[in-house]
């Protein structure tokens, strides 16, 4: 495993150096084209500074920027025990030093990603669509794939390479825009007759390079991140010992037609499946951040004889009919190949909600600090945190209900993982529940849990 | 908007203006079958609504209906859901055929005592 990471690191470094070279060359050429002959050096320095600043920002807060961009909200065990359980399981299976932080993104498109600097401060974000559509084995497969990214040190690399790609795009964009508005004038009024021709040639070179650089960098970036997807799939198979879980999860993900509205190119490679479907369909295989999902499924389904890396490589060679090694050599030499397990039995949970969507919606409301109130007539009222009044008239029985502000505070406290003792005591003295029928009844306790009587 | 849940059925409503928001799929849940929005909005007239979708915050499309009364219901262009002003849902329900009509009216009466 260690060598596996080493190889991944080496590949990252190669990519890093090559993208760095593109960046520096771009900076040099732009500088040289604008102010020959000394401008080249200035452009070089400028490119390094811009990249340095962006790298610093992404190193120290890249994960929170990514999570924010995706609109992810942190959840605790209390809010979604099953998801938390699965992540904890994968933490143990992959011997991560810490349980990754768990985030939820509110969108009907099933998807997930992992981010962070290193395994110690990694985060895994899943969409509500994923929770809604997957069974436990499938959810486990997806989480294991993300854990694979964390274990294989992909998360920091993707962040950094993404930033570098972004810098290249910004620089060339700035240059091309500058050309459109002031460049032609500059070209016409050459400072000296001798230098003019040289500058013009340089300008053309810079122009061509500015157009090509982002494309080259992107191709480089994609080539490596696609390999990483295969590797993460292989790791997931090994962690879960159940290839079918991830395969059927990928199948469900690719069958979904939902687009993720808030996504952009910078965070797209992070996700388990490309979140920008419409764009992905138009792009050729060459420029896609992810290998074709059908191919990934076919590979997973034809894994036989065990669930080690070698078995994955064999399945890969069979499906792609190629001898190319997608996994590093060291991984293929592993001695004790784990055996596959069978599907876990469908557990019937005790929840009464008829539709999974309802449960997910309530989950999102809980995360967003809604208050849950049940009127004595049986109507459940879910009140947003910005409601602004301390009472609400039940539209069913016209009874005036006090909004439990304490509950609101308590649920927020639970979500933030703070056991606010004072608030709890306040609730204890206030909450009373009257039985409304002779049969089983469930109600939401002030602490946020559902209690059945 | 607050969400109201009763007997396995949920609607979002604004308690101040009495408007009702049905997420995509919720109308189907009430009716128990897939009903394209065109059935509910009978005339083909579609214009841009002044209201914005509470989910995506983009301007919705206003579908004009003639029977039994002229109303306009606002539908999110990316199918996040449908907005009914106060009274519009009952008007629409009246125009539906049985048994859809009583299904909608019964469900809504179970939640609202006032006009919906």
HADDOCK unambig.tbl for C-alpha pairs under 7 A between the chains (distance, minus, plus):
assign (segid A and resid 354 and name CA) (segid B and resid 8 and name CA) 6.55 0.50 0.50
assign (segid A and resid 378 and name CA) (segid B and resid 6 and name CA) 6.96 0.50 0.50
assign (segid A and resid 379 and name CA) (segid B and resid 4 and name CA) 6.75 0.50 0.50
assign (segid A and resid 379 and name CA) (segid B and resid 5 and name CA) 5.93 0.50 0.50
assign (segid A and resid 379 and name CA) (segid B and resid 6 and name CA) 5.14 0.50 0.50
assign (segid A and resid 380 and name CA) (segid B and resid 4 and name CA) 5.58 0.50 0.50
assign (segid A and resid 380 and name CA) (segid B and resid 5 and name CA) 4.85 0.50 0.50
assign (segid A and resid 380 and name CA) (segid B and resid 6 and name CA) 6.26 0.50 0.50
assign (segid A and resid 381 and name CA) (segid B and resid 2 and name CA) 6.75 0.50 0.50
assign (segid A and resid 381 and name CA) (segid B and resid 3 and name CA) 5.80 0.50 0.50
assign (segid A and resid 381 and name CA) (segid B and resid 4 and name CA) 4.77 0.50 0.50
assign (segid A and resid 381 and name CA) (segid B and resid 5 and name CA) 6.48 0.50 0.50
assign (segid A and resid 382 and name CA) (segid B and resid 2 and name CA) 5.58 0.50 0.50
assign (segid A and resid 382 and name CA) (segid B and resid 3 and name CA) 4.89 0.50 0.50
assign (segid A and resid 382 and name CA) (segid B and resid 4 and name CA) 6.31 0.50 0.50
assign (segid A and resid 383 and name CA) (segid B and resid 2 and name CA) 5.03 0.50 0.50
assign (segid A and resid 383 and name CA) (segid B and resid 3 and name CA) 6.77 0.50 0.50
assign (segid A and resid 384 and name CA) (segid B and resid 2 and name CA) 6.43 0.50 0.50
assign (segid A and resid 395 and name CA) (segid B and resid 111 and name CA) 6.84 0.50 0.50
assign (segid A and resid 395 and name CA) (segid B and resid 112 and name CA) 5.21 0.50 0.50
assign (segid A and resid 395 and name CA) (segid B and resid 113 and name CA) 6.19 0.50 0.50
assign (segid A and resid 396 and name CA) (segid B and resid 111 and name CA) 5.07 0.50 0.50
assign (segid A and resid 396 and name CA) (segid B and resid 112 and name CA) 4.70 0.50 0.50
assign (segid A and resid 396 and name CA) (segid B and resid 113 and name CA) 5.23 0.50 0.50
assign (segid A and resid 397 and name CA) (segid B and resid 113 and name CA) 6.95 0.50 0.50
